[in-house]
Amino acid sequence: MATRFDYRSLAGQCKTENRFEGGKPSEFGIAIDTNFGKGTAQQLFNLSKTTKQWESGELEQLTSAAKHFYPAHTTLYDQLAGVNRTDTQSVPALGERGDLR
């Protein structure tokens, strides 16, 4: 799945929403579009139907960056994935629980 490490598709969610309410994909899609620009949720859905073969070194870099500094992870992901984000909004800050706000 090409979206596994894409920071735009990562967000915290309480156990009730995730386990008993099916993850609320509609609301999550709206939040993605609000935070990253209209159409991003559809773009991620389409991307999720493709495969991205990551090299082990790339995964180590992404893991290390994610552990240390969220903006470093987002920048590195964009570089490794060959993505140009100039056409979307800037990366939002994470909420206290790690969810998008």
C-alpha positions in Angstrom: 0.0 0.0 0.0 1.6 3.3 -1.2 0.0 5.3 1.6 1.4 3.4 4.6 4.0 6.0 5.5 2.3 9.0 4.0 1.9 11.5 6.8 -1.3 12.8 5.3 -3.0 9.6 6.1 -1.7 9.2 9.6 -3.7 10.6 12.6 -4.5 9.5 16.1 -7.9 8.2 16.9 -9.6 7.1 20.1 -10.2 3.4 20.7 -14.0 3.8 20.5 -13.9 5.5 17.1 -11.4 3.1 15.7 -12.8 -0.1 17.1 -16.5 0.3 17.4 -17.3 3.1 14.9 -15.4 1.8 11.9 -12.8 4.5 12.0 -15.2 7.2 10.8 -13.7 7.3 7.3 -16.1 10.0 6.1 -15.1 12.4 8.9 -11.4 11.5 8.5 -11.6 12.3 4.8 -13.1 15.7 5.6 -10.3 16.4 8.1 -7.7 15.4 5.5 -9.2 17.8 3.0 -9.4 20.6 5.6 -5.8 20.1 6.6 -4.1 19.4 3.3 -6.4 20.9 0.7 -9.5 19.9 -1.2 -9.2 16.6 -3.1 -6.4 15.2 -0.9 -8.6 12.5 0.6 -9.6 11.3 -2.9 -5.9 11.5 -4.0 -4.9 9.3 -1.0 -7.7 6.8 -1.7 -6.5 6.5 -5.3 -2.9 6.2 -4.2 -3.9 3.5 -1.7 -4.7 1.2 -4.6 -1.1 1.2 -5.8 2.0 -0.3 -4.4 5.2 1.4 -3.3 8.3 -0.8 -2.8 10.4 1.0 -0.1 14.1 0.2 0.3 15.1 -0.8 3.8 17.4 2.3 4.1 14.5 4.5 3.2 12.3 2.9 5.9 15.1 3.4 8.5 15.4 7.0 7.5 11.6 7.6 7.8 11.4 5.8 11.1 14.3 7.8 12.6 12.9 11.1 11.3 9.4 10.3 12.7 10.8 9.5 16.1 12.7 12.8 16.3 10.8 15.6 14.5 7.5 15.5 12.7 8.4 18.2 10.1 11.6 16.2 9.3 9.5 13.1 8.6 7.2 15.0 6.3 10.0 16.6 4.3 11.9 13.3 4.0 8.8 11.4 3.0 8.1 14.0 0.2 11.7 13.7 -1.0 11.7 9.9 -1.0 8.3 9.5 -2.5 9.2 12.1 -5.2 6.2 14.3 -4.2 6.0 18.0 -4.9 3.7 19.6 -2.3 3.8 23.1 -3.6 0.2 22.8 -4.8 -1.2 21.9 -1.4 -1.4 23.6 2.0 1.5 23.5 4.4 1.8 20.6 6.8 -0.4 21.2 9.9 0.8 20.8 13.4 -0.1 17.7 15.3 -2.6 17.9 18.2 -1.7 16.8 21.7 -2.7 13.2 20.9 -1.0 13.2 17.6 -4.2 13.7 15.7 -4.8 16.3 13.0 -6.7 19.4 14.3 
